[in-house]
């Protein structure tokens, strides 16, 4: 009796990364291609994603970071291993300090060779190198875990205080094949990220009390207010209380510099004899 079983359809790590990103509404990547992620960029374009190529990983990372800041969806920077990763890490560290949601995805060398320091191509323990500079660092060791790894990176990047996640993808994982149905079933869509931390009612009441009793208060606007798109609420606060405000560079545009309560044109004078600063 002849076995009539239909051969299974296969997919690979490259396609699973792309599908995992698209499932979570990420349609653009920034980066510099090279071994082992050239095919990831090429195939992402074939699957309808936009890949914006740079000549150096550092500006590519800055572009991904500001994309994350403007859209509140993690900007994705794609780099090669070792030198490319290190160039991208500079931008990742900057983004993490600023609280911008971003994912740095780098190809990496064979883990077994790296861990024994046997001298693989562009050998570098990238995940441990990244840890001090990012919010979290993950490595995906099996192609069937790509969906979970990408979803975890996205959720971590946008949860609570936004930040950068480094995602380490060994070349062998990207090229490994897996049953297409198994791969599809492994994909995860992030539904509810952890909400931003809200101050307690007591803290809010204490802040309101301090503002009410201050004689020369100043509202200092920062990038957190801009990220939250809180311009309407801030305008109401300023105009109802009559407290002057001073925007930092990343908060420019929340309220016009020509507003009668703006201290932007007199920063030194405005930040002089004040008895309370309310940072937003």
PyMOL commands that set and color helices and strands:
alter all, ss='L'
color gray80, all
select helices_A, chain A and resi 13-23+38-46+57-71+83-98+111-115+126-131+143-158+171-175+180-186+201-213+223-227+231-241+249-251+264-270
alter helices_A, ss='H'
color red, helices_A
select strands_A, chain A and resi 10-12+28-31+50-53+75-79+102-108+136-140+164-170+177-179+217-221+245-247+276-279
alter strands_A, ss='S'
color yellow, strands_A
deselect
rebuild
show_as cartoon
